[in-house]
Amino acid sequence: MAYGPTWILFAFFSILNFIFSIILVRYYADKHESGKLTKIVTVFTLFVPILIICIIPLDIYSLRLVTNYPSLKAGYYVIFSFILIISFIVIPFAYFFFEAEDEDTTTKKKIFSAFRYTAFTFIIVLILLLVGLLVSPGSVPEKGAKNWTKAMFGSDSADDSMILFPIGCLTLLGCYLFIFYTAYGMGTMPIALLKKKNTEDHIIDIQNELNEIRDQKMAIESREMLTGNQLTKKELTEIESLKKKERILSVETTRYSDVEQGRFEKCSSCLKMCSRFFGLIFLLVSLFLLVAFMASLIERVFKSECGWRCGFILKEPSLNPFDLFLTSLAKGFPMDFFFLFLFATYILMTTLVGIIKISVRFLWIKMYRIRKQASPDQGLLLTGLFIMMVSLVMVFQFMNIAPQYMTFGIGKNVDGMPCSLSDVGVDPNKCKMSMISKLAGRITVKMSFFAIVYYIFDWIFVILLCIFIIVAMKKKVKNTFDGHNSDLESDDGL
């Protein structure tokens, strides 16, 4: 195949992603109680969806070389199928298996119990597949739509809809996670790195906080001496809480003092400088993505000829800065591959930060905390599931903020101008569409309900990201390490 070396690049980034997934799971898995099943399932849950991001640049590059690419379509459908199997069968089975871990039952009974509960999620995915198979996507309306929309999406089969409909539903759930976890992490992580203090500043802050706690404790105890009355139950509980906080801060003071007096003293200022450097880079990336999202939202309203009826698709090349950036990089392949992978990694990294800070939740209910070598099995499984769904959302987000790159790459029409949807079909060797743009279009264009919901979620994401950035800039930096505090709190029963 003419683009064989590109598959070597795909294999390299896939292996890199697999290694990173293993390291991540080992870092957060409970070192005492986490089972092999949890680790294996979570690793593959993190690994599989990133393959979509890795295969997109190959899809774009192949437009220059071949007239058809059935292997790419098969690759996408294999990945989508794995995502459905992992989401609705593998993760539910592993989750319910460990939910029964505390029960006084044999392994055989636990497996049977897990299969019984997994049957419900299996029925759900069967229903979604059946709906996708039987309910043919609505045809593109004549009003406001042109022949190019029919030419692009008129040939999809029922088999396509059977897979793409449940993927669209899964992406809807991912949008909810994207607007909270990803927006929170993308807004707060860079600011936290910029505000990171050195060891000496932390010691001073902790000492001030210790003095405040001791003053509060002394004020409560002095009431008993002045009034002669015994302290109330509420006051005793408050004193006990203050004592626990005092112990935690005292231990933190010792740790910071050891760091300052030890061999890391000379590195303190260097680490602070590196932290601020990466914080600045990450903040610029977050702001760049924020501008790209806002430009996309505005552009889709004013430049889409058929609006929500065809998924806000743009007929002419986009002026989005993210789109222009990737399209220019595509001229020097594999630069676009490298930067797209970096952007995807950054988005998933901020999502993980959001999950760690907010905890794994069902709506407003906190379920599991993700901590270094202390995360429960169920928490790890759900974290992997959340990141996988956010990865699906990323595919559609890249389609929104980089439509020209994701659809045509660097393709030119017969006049030597950048391709537009009007040029599709004019010359069979010009302006070929990428496979990912066709698959995504069959969800958002032929099933416009998804496009409308995605568009609304995008506005919520932009608003929340702005709020999180502003709040993070005004918020005071915490004094203590999260990992250390978690261990101390668990020891004290906090």
Secondary structure as UniProt FT lines:
FT   TURN            2..3
FT   HELIX           4..28
FT   TURN            31..33
FT   HELIX           36..62
FT   TURN            63..65
FT   HELIX           70..85
FT   HELIX           86..90
FT   HELIX           91..99
FT   TURN            100..102
FT   HELIX           107..134
FT   TURN            143..144
FT   HELIX           147..153
FT   TURN            154..155
FT   HELIX           158..177
FT   HELIX           178..182
FT   HELIX           183..194
FT   HELIX           199..227
FT   HELIX           233..261
FT   TURN            263..264
FT   HELIX           265..303
FT   HELIX           307..310
FT   TURN            311..312
FT   HELIX           321..330
FT   TURN            331..334
FT   HELIX           335..358
FT   STRAND          360..362
FT   TURN            363..364
FT   STRAND          365..368
FT   TURN            372..374
FT   HELIX           377..401
FT   HELIX           403..408
FT   TURN            409..410
FT   TURN            414..415
FT   HELIX           421..423
FT   TURN            424..426
FT   TURN            428..429
FT   HELIX           435..444
FT   TURN            445..446
FT   HELIX           448..474
FT   HELIX           482..492
//
